[in-house]
Amino acid sequence: MEQYHVTGMSCAACSARVEKAVSKVPGVISCSVSLLTNSMGVEGSASPQDIIKAVVDAGYGASQKGGETSTNGAVSEYEEMLEDKETPIMKRRLIVSVCLLIPLMYVSMGHMMWNWPLPKFAQGNHIGMGLYQMLLTIAVMVVNQKFFVSGFKSLWHRAPNMDTLVALGSTASFVYSTYVLFAMTDAQLKGNADMVMHYMHEFYFESAAMILTLITVGKMLEARSKGKTTDALKGLMKLAPKTAVVRRDGKEVEVPIEQVQKGDLFVVKPGENIPVDGIVMEGTSAVNESALTGESIPVDKDCGDKVSAATLNQSGFLVCKAERVGEDTTLSQIIQMVSDAAATKAPIAKIADRVSGVFVPAVISIAIVTMIVWLIAGKDVGFALARGISVLVISCPCALGLATPVAVMVGNGMGAKNGTMFKTAVSLEEAGKIQIVALDKTGTITKGEPQVTDFYPSVGVSKEELLKTAYALEQKSEHPLARAILSAAQENGMKSVELKNFQAVPGNGLTGFLNGKELAGGNLKFIEQKAKVTQEIRKQAEKYAEEGKTPLFFSEDKILIGIIAVADVIKEDSPQAVKELQNMGIHVVMLTGDNERTAKAIGKQAGVDEVVAGVLPDGKEAVISRLKKKGKVAMVGDGINDAPALTRADIGIAIGAGTDIAIDAADVVLMKSRLSDVPAAVRLSRATLRNIHENLFWAFFYNVIGIPLAAGVWIPIFGWTLNPMFGAAAMSLSSFCVVSNALRLNLFKVNNASKDKRRKDALGSEPLLIEEEKGEIKTLKIKGMMCEHCEARVKKALEGIKGVESATVSHKKGTAIVKLSEPVSNQVMKEAVEKEEYKVLSIS
C-alpha cells in the first residue's frame, strides 16, 4: 500500500470526494482516505503522479510519503505526521476572532438587550453603528478566510463540504446585513425614522462573526482532541533514542541514530533505551519490554538473546550487534502497522461515507426550501433568512466523518500499547464479531516445549537414580522428548556421563553400557524386549497416557527401574483464557495432530468445547473451511506452519510473534505468547465497535434533531426558534463530543473480564463438526503403492476401520477416497495405512 499526505480536507465530504476521484484513476484497486491523519492509502499499479494529479484536480493537495526517508525514516516521518500542527493555528485564529468579536457583540447586543452605554460615535448614529459592525465583521471574516477559500473552492468543484455550509451561512448573514445597512441609509436620507429603527433590528453582522468564531472554537477543540487520539503512538515514538553509542576503531563514539548500520556494535548502559534491534554479544541484563509488548515484568537477556529498539535496559551493561535498523526495527514496524490500519476503512465507516457524500448538497437544498416556505408563509426576509442560515450552520458532516476513524485510531493505539497489533480497521472491527475460535494446540494452548511432569520409580529405586539413568541415555538422543529429560537433569545439577556402545533405535528407544551395565530406555513396546513390565507399571503408564502425557520406560540390566512422564504442558493462563472466550459466547475448538486420547486429555485441561485430533498441518485449512459454514471463525496459531489456516479463517491471529510482527498471513498479531491476549483482543474490538456505534448514533441523532429545529418545524407547535449563533455553537460542539467519546477508549481495561457479555448469535458449547462428519468423504494421499496388491492391502486396512463405509484406492494416482458412515479421526486412518508400511502424506 502506497501512502500519501492529503491537504485541504475539512470534513467527511472532502475525504469522500478525494476517495472517489482517486478510485477513478486507471490501475487503482482500492483507495482509503483518513480524515483523522489527513492520509491516504492506495493499492494498485497507478503511478504516484496520476494519483496526485487526481487529488489536485479534485481541489486538494497531495504528496507521497516516504519519498526521502533516512535509515530511521519511519519513526521521524510518522512523528511529523502525528504532530499537532492544527491546534496552534486554530488557537491564534480564535484569539484574534474573540478580540474582534467582543466589541462587536458589545455594540450589537449589549446596548439592545441590556441597555449598555454606547461609544460616542454610535450614540444616535445608526449608520455609524452599522458601519462599525460591518468593519469588525469583515475583520473576523478575513481572519477566518480559510472557511471561505475552502468552502467556495469545493463548491466550484461541485463537491461542497462543511466549510461550504459555514461560508454560505456567514456570507448570507453578511450580504443581507450589508443590504439592510444601505436600505437604512436610504430611509434615513428620506427622513423615515420608523424604517430606520426597523432596519436596526435586521442586522445579522454579529451572527456572521459569531458563527465563524464558534466554528473555530469547535475546530480547535476537535484538533486538540484528535491530537490526543494518537497519544499512545506518540508515546512509543518518544522512546526511540535520537543517538546511539557505537564501537568504531576500538573507540566508543556517540552518533545520530540515522548513522547506525547493520553489523555495528553498540553499547547500552543501565537506564538507557536500546537504540535499534540487535543481538547481545557481551553482558547480561534485565530489559523492560513493556513499551512494545505491554509486559511489565523485565526479561533477562544474555549473550545470543535478541533486544529491540525502544526497550529499556534496567540493570546490566550490554554490548549488542545491530541486526535491524531504521524502518526494519520492531518499533518502526509497529508504527507502520498502526499507520496502515489508520489509512484503511472499517466496513461500518462506509455507511457514514455514503451519507457524507450527499449530506452537504442535501443540507443546502433544505436551507433553500426552508427560506422559500417561510417566505410563502408570510414571514419577512430577515426571519426566513435566519431559519435558512440556522439550517446551514447547525448541520455537521464532520461528526459523521470522524465517528469511525477516531475510534479506530484510539483502539489501535490501545492495542499497540498492550502488544496487540490490528493490521487493518477491518480486522479491528471484525475481531469482535467472531463466533468460533480455533486454537492450534502446540505453542498456543501449550508451551510448545516438552517438560518432565512425573516420576514413577520402581520399588527400591530413588527418583535421582531414575533421572540419572535417563540423563545418561537421553543426552545423546536427538528426539524432542530428550530435551525435557536433559533440562530436568541440568536443573538438578547432574553431570553428564559417557556411555559405551550407545545405539538409537528409530521410533523405539535407546541402549548403552555404563560401568558394565546395560541401560535401556524407550516406549513400552521397546522396553518389553529388555525387561519385565508389571501390571502395576502398565496401569500407571495407561494413566499418564490418558492425561495426555508420554510415558518413557527405563531399565538397568534387564530390570525395569521406573517411568518418567513427559508432556507439552499447557500454559498457566490457557484455561482462564478459554473460559473468558466462552463467557463471551465464543465456541472454542482445539486443533492438534495428536492421537484422540492425548488430544482429549489436553482439551479437558484447557476446558475447550471441542477437540479435533489427528489433524495434519495441511489439514487445518480444511477444518477451518468446515467451521466457517457454522459461523465467523478466528484461527489462532504461531503464524509459521499455520499460515494457510490463518489465511482461510475470517480473522487470522498470530500469537507469540515477539519481535517478528510482520506475519503476512495474520490479520491480528499478538506479540506475547499469552493466550489471554486473544480474549483481550476480542474485548478491545468489541469496545471499539461499541464506541463507533455511539459516535454514529450521536452524529445521526444530532443532525436528525438539529436540522428540523433550525428550520423552524417546531415553531407552529411549541414556538421553538433557534438563533443562527446557537446553531453554530451546537455544530462546533458536535464533533468535539464525538472525538471526546472516542478518547474514553483510553480508559478501557483490555484484561478486565468482569463486564464480558455473550453475543446474541453465540453458538453454545455443543460440538459443531460431529454431525457434519457423518457421510463425509476424505481423500488420503499415499506414498509407496506400486501395484493392485498394494491397493488391496490399503483398501482392506481402511475398510476394516469402524465407521468407514467404503474405500476406493488407486496406486496410479497415489490416493484413497474414503466414504465415512460415522466420524473417524484422521489419525486412526493414518495409523491403519502406515501399519501396512505405506506413507500417508496428507488427508483432506
Protein Blocks (a to p, Z undefined) as FASTA:
>chain_A
ZZdddehiabfklmmmmmmmmmmpghiabdcddfklopacdedjbdfklmmmmmmmnopa
cddehklccfklmmmmmmmmmpcfklmmmmmmmmmmmmmmmmmmmmmmmmmmnopacdfk
lgoplklmmmmmmmmmmmmmmmmmmmmmmmmmmmmnopacfklmmmmmmmmmmmmmmmmm
mmmmmmmmnopaklmmmmmmmpcklmmmmmmmmmmmmmmmmmmmmmmmmmmmmmmmmmpc
fbdcddeehiacdddfklpcghiacdddehiacfbdcddfbdcddddfklmnopabdcdd
dehiacdehiacfkbccddddfbgcjlpmklmmmmmmmmmmmpccfklmmmmmmmmmmmm
mmmmmmmmmmmmmmmnopafklmmmmmmmmmmmpcfklmmmmmmmmmmmmmmmmmmnopa
cfbfklmmmmmmpfbdcddfehplmnoiacdfbdcddehiafklmmmmmmmmmmmpcbfk
lmmmmmmmmmnopacdddehiacdehiaccddeehiacddddfklmmmmpccdfklmmmm
mmmmmnopacddddeehiafbdcdddddddfklmmmmmmmmmnopacddddfbdfklmmm
mmmmnopabdcehiafklmmmmmmmmmmnoccddddehlmmmmmmmmpmbdcdehklmml
bcfkbmbdcfbfcfklmmmmmmmmmmmmmmmmmmmmmmmmmmmmmmmmmnommmmmnopa
cdfklmmmmmmmmmmmmmmmmmmmmmpcfklmklgccdfkbgbjadfklmmmgopacddd
dehiabfklmmmmmmmmmmpghiabdcddfklopacdddfbdcdfklmmmmmmmnopacf
bdZZ
